[in-house]
Amino acid sequence: MTDSDEIQIVEKDDPAPHQPACPTDSSQYETLYGNNFPRDTDFQKLVWETEMAIATGVSPELSAKGTSGCYFVKDRDAKIIGVFKPKDEEPYGKLNPKWTKWMHKLCCPCCFGRSCLVPNQGYLSEAGASLVDRKLQLNIVPNTKVVKLASDTFNYSAIDRAKSRTKHSIMTKVPAVGKKFHRLGLPPKTGSFQLFVNGYKDADFWLRKFDSEDLPVSTATKLQHLFERLVVLDYIIRNTDRGNDNWLIKYEPATSTPKGDSEEGEWSLVQNPDISVAAIDNGLAFPYKHPDEWRAYPYHWAWLPQAKVPFSDEIKELVLPQLSDMNFVQDLCDDLYELFKTDKGFDKRTFAKQMGVMRGQILNLTQALKDNKSPVQLVQMPVVTVERTKEGRVRTDSDQYTQSFSHRAPFFSWC
């Protein structure tokens, strides 16, 4: 996502008759498909704007990249404002519009999919990563939530499209009958909706440049701190798909401020380059077991020079007090439970295993921070699972946890 267009939401004064009227109160941005986020009015407004754009003919655009259905959604001015990934168009979804995974399944069924992940839960993983990011105040994941959208550009089955055409035809010819239909258009799709970030490029692009061009100390320090936040996020959620092409860096060159009105053009203030990081593509995380079959799914940032530097005091002060508190960790598990249980295929036992892996990751991370280790030393620690003896919504003082280490290593450790 390297589009440099600026996000802009415009409310038109005179909407077309078939559109819902523009609300006068930000808390009344009612959407067509029940996308309600009362605690996040800005996000609610953005989803509402997306639906308005689709209603006026500004359709989402399928991304040419990736191996699944990933759509750039726009506002009514055709500016990209978000990224929508439908559940049924995920890499192994039944309506995936890309053929690469179909070929993968056909030619190499023994290695098809990732056995440590729950199938078709990528949209929850995307939203879950955003939730963890907010809880820990890492602020590197663009706001992501689960929403429902419908558009002709999405990949629907022939049956759904035929039903929609038939209903529209009946509505046109026999309005009395058509009014009785619960829905005329295509059915809405559930998926993850992530805010679009502007001015960012693949981390690989900037990291190669930084290898040949030294950064100012302050900028390099900020990059290191942001990198550590990425490490914390990926390690906690056990991201199985983090390469240098799916986390982004925004680099803003140094700026100068002129002094007075002198014709000689004296400069009194030079601001160092600024840098930001965005962790996108978090759909292959939250495994229910550590990888132990064919592939290890390593963190590719572990080979970067930044990974050899011990964790800074900045990241320790930010996350260590929270991660050391088992009540905070359980609150995090409870929040993820509320998110994951919305899936129709939700299974409590599987979710408990997912949280067992996450607790083990948090245990290792906490110890690494206390021992002043580096990210590369962190990923070399033995993986552990911490399971709650009695999983449930009720928390008691007698809650007990059982630790277990994984003794089975994947066949390939480098991929």
N, C-alpha and C positions, 0 to 999 in steps of 0.2 A: 504494500500500500504506500505508494510514493506520491499520490496525488497531492499537489500543493494548493488546491483550491481551499478557500476559507469556508468553514462551516457557517452557514447563515440560515436562520429560520425566519421566514416572513409570513405574517398573518395577513391575508387579504381581507379587505373591508367588505367586499360583496361576493360571498361565495356562491357558486352555482347552486341552483335549486335542489339538486340531488345530493348535495353535501350537507353535513351537519353544520349548524351555524357556529361561528367562532366564539368560544366561551369568553366571558368577561372576567371570570375568576379562574386563576391558574389551577385551582383545586377541582375544576369542573371540566377537565379535558377528557371527556368520556370517549372511549374508543369503541369500534364496532365489535371487537372480539373479546371484550372483558379484560383488556390489559390495564390493570389498575395498580399504580404504585404511589399510594398516598404519602409515603415518607420520602419520595424522590420526585418532586414536582417537575424538575428540569427533564428528567428521563421520561416522565409521563407525557410532557409536552412534545418531546422528540418523537415518541412513538405515534402520538396523535398526528403530528405533522407528516409522518411517513404514510399513515393511512389516508390522509387528505391528498397527498401527492399521488398515491396509487389510484384513488377515486377520480382524479383529474387526468389520468393517463400517463403519469410519470412513473414508469414501471421500474422495479429493481433490475439490476444488470448482473448476469452471471459472470463470475470471475473466470478468466481463462487459466489462472493458476490453480494448483491444488488438484486433489483427486476426489473431490466431492462437490456437492451443491453449495456454493458460497456466493452470496449475492450482495452487491453494493446497493444499498437503499438510499433514496434521494428525497430531498424536500421538493416543494412545488416549483422552485427555481432550478431544478435538476442538479443541485449541488449534492455530492455524496455526504451523508451524515451518519451512516452506520453500516454495519456488516451483519447480515442475517444468514444463519446456517440452520436449515430445517432438519429436524430429527430424522425424517425418513429419507433424506438425501445425504446422509453421512457416508463416509467411505464404504461402510458395509451395509448401508441401508438399501431397502428394496427399490427405491426410486432414485438412486444415485445417477445423475445425468452423465457422469464421466465413465469411460469404458475401461480405464486402467485397472481398477480393482476387480472388475469382472474377469479380465484376463489373468490377473493374479490368482483368483480363485480357481479358474479353469486350468491354468498351467502348473500351478504349485499349491494344490489344496492342503498339503501337509504343513505348509508355513503360512496359511491364510489367516489373517487377523492377528491379534495380540492376545494370547491366552490369559494374560494376567488382568485384562480389562473386561468390564461388563460391556457386552455388545450394545451399540447404538445408544450410548449414554454420553456422547461427546458434548451435546448441548448443555447437559447438566454440569459436565466438567468445566466448560467455559464459564458458566455462571458461578460455579463453586470456587474457581480460581479467583474470580473477582471478589467474592465474599471473603475469602482468606486474606486477600490483599487489603481490603477495607478494615477488617478486624485488627490486622497488625500494623495498619497505617503505613504500608509500604508505598502506596500511590504510584505503582508502575503498571497496573493492569487497567486499560480503559474500561469504564463502567459497563458491565455486562449483566443482562438479566434474561429470563425466559419469557418470551412473548409469543403471540399468535398473529400471523399475517396471512393474507391470501392475495395472489397475483397470477395473472395469466402466464407470466414468465417462469413461474416455478414449475417443476417437473411433476405433473399429475398423471395418473393412470388414464387410459383411454375411457374407462368406465366413468370416472369422475367428470371428465370433460363432456362425455355424451349426456350425462345426467344434467349438467349445467345448461347445455344447449337446449335440451328438451324442455327444461323448466322455463327458460327464457322464451321459447317458442309458444308454450302454452300460455304464459303470462301475456304475450302479445296478442294471441288470437282469442283466448278465453280468460280475460282478466278476473272474472269471478272465481274461477278455479285456481288461477295462479296466485291469488292473494292468500290462499290457504297453505301455500308452501312455507315451511319453516325457514328455508334459505334458498335463494335463487342462484347465487354465484357459486364459485368453486369453494370447497371447504377450506377453512383456515388451517395453516400448518403451524405446529409447535416447534420452536427452535430458539437458539440463542441470538440475542441482539446486542451487538457490541458497538460502542461509539467509535466513529471513524477518527483517526488521528492524522493531522496534516503536517507536512514538512518532514516526515520521518523516512529513513531508508533502512534497508537491511543492515543489521549490525556488521555483517561481514564486509560490506562496502567501506564503512568508516574505520573498522579495525585495521584493515589493510592500509588505509591512509595514515592512521596514527602510528603504524609501524615505521613509516619513513619520515613522518613529520612529528616532532616532539610537541606535546601539548604544554601550555603553561601549568605550573604546579597546581594552582587552584582548580583548573579545569580537569586535570588528570586525577586529582583527589576526589572531585565530585563524581567522575566516571567510575572510580573504584568503589565509592559508596553506593552508587546506583547498581553497579554490578553485584555487589554483595546482597542487595535487596532481591535481585533476580535469583541469586543462588538460594536465598532463604525460601522464596516462593516455590521454586522448582523442587527443592529438596523436600519440603513439607508435603506438597501434593503429589510427589513422586512422578513428575512429568516424564513420560517415556518418549517424548518427541520434541526435544529442545536442541535445535541446531542453531548456527549463527545466521540462518536465513529467516528465522521466525521469531526473533526479537529485534526490536527496532531502536535506532538511535537518531536523535534530532540534534544537529550541530549548527549552532548559530555563531558566525564569525565575530571577531572582536569589533567593537564599535568605538568611535571617537566623538568627543563633544568639543566643539570649538570654544575658545576663550575670547569673549568680547567681540567687537566688530573690526578687529585689526585686519588690514589687507594682507599682512604677512601670513595670516592663517595659522597662528599659534594654537597648539592643542594642549589643554590642561588635564584632560581626563580620558584615559583609554581603558575601556572595560574589557576584561578577558572574555574569550569565547564561552558561551553557555552551552550546556549539554543536557539532554533529557533521554530517558529510556522508556520504552513501552513494551510490555510483555504480552504478545498476542499469541493466537493459536495454542490455546491451553486445553484442547479437546481430548487429548490422549493422556489423561492423568487420573488420579484416584484409583489405582489398581486394588484388587481385593487380595492379591498376593504379590510378593516380590518376583520379578522375572526370574524364572528358573528352568526354562526349556531351551529354545534355540538361541534367542538373542537376549543381550543384557540391556539394551536400550540405554546406553550411557548418556550422561550430560555432556554435550560437546563443548560447553564452556570450560570444562575441567582442563582442557589443553591450552587454554589461553594464559598468557603471563599474569593476568590479574588474579588467576586462581591460585597462584603460588604465594600470594601475599596474605599473611594472617588477618583474620577478621578484625576490623577496626573497632575502636571504642564507640563510634557512632552507631553501628548496627547492634552492638551489644546493649547499649542503653535503650535502643528503640524496641527490641523484641525480647531480650532475655528475661526481664521481669515478668512478662506475660507468659512466655513459654515455660517458665519454671513453676507457674501456678497451675495445678491440676484442675482447679475450678474454671480457669479461663479455657484450658484445653477442652474440658467437657462442654463448656458453653459453645465453643467452636463446633464441636461434634453435633450438638443439639441444633445449631443453626443450619448445618449441612443436612441434618435429618429432615428439617422442615422443607428444604429445597428438593432433596432427592426423592422424598416420598410422593411428590406430585407426578412422578413418572408412572405410567400404567403397569409397567413391569417391575415395579419396586419390590425388593425382597429384603426383609429385615436382617436375615442371616448374612446375606451378601454384603449389605451395608455395614454390618458390625465388623466384617473382615476388612472392609475398606478403611474403617476408622482404626482398626488394629494396626494396619500398615502405617497410617498417618501418625498415630501416637508413637510408634517406633521411630519414625523419621524425626519427630519432634524431640524424642529422648536423645537420639544421636546428635542432633543439631545443638541442643542445649549443652551437652557435654563438650562438644567441639568449641563452642563459644567460651565456655568456662576455662577450657584448657589452652586457649589462645591458638587454636589450630587454623589452618588455611582451608579454603574450599576444596582443594585437591586432596588434602588429608581427610577432610570430612567424607568425601565419596569413597575413600578407601577403608572406612570403618565397617565392621561386620554389620550387615543389615539385621534389624530386629523387629519383631512384631509385639505389640503390647495390647493384649485383649482384656477387656473388662469382664470380670467374672460373671456379673449379672447385668446384661445389657437391658436398658429400659429407659423410660423418660424420668423415673423417680430416682433422685440422687440421695444417697445416705452417707453417714460418716463411716459406715463399714464397707464402703465400696473397695473392692480389691482388684488388682491388675496382675496379669500373668505375662511374663516376658518369654519369648521363644526366639531362637536364632535360626536363620535359614542356612542349612548345610549343603544345599544343592545349588551348584553354580550353572549358569547357562553355557551352552556348547560354544557359542561365539561371544567373547567378552568385549570385542571392539565395535560391535554394531548393535 
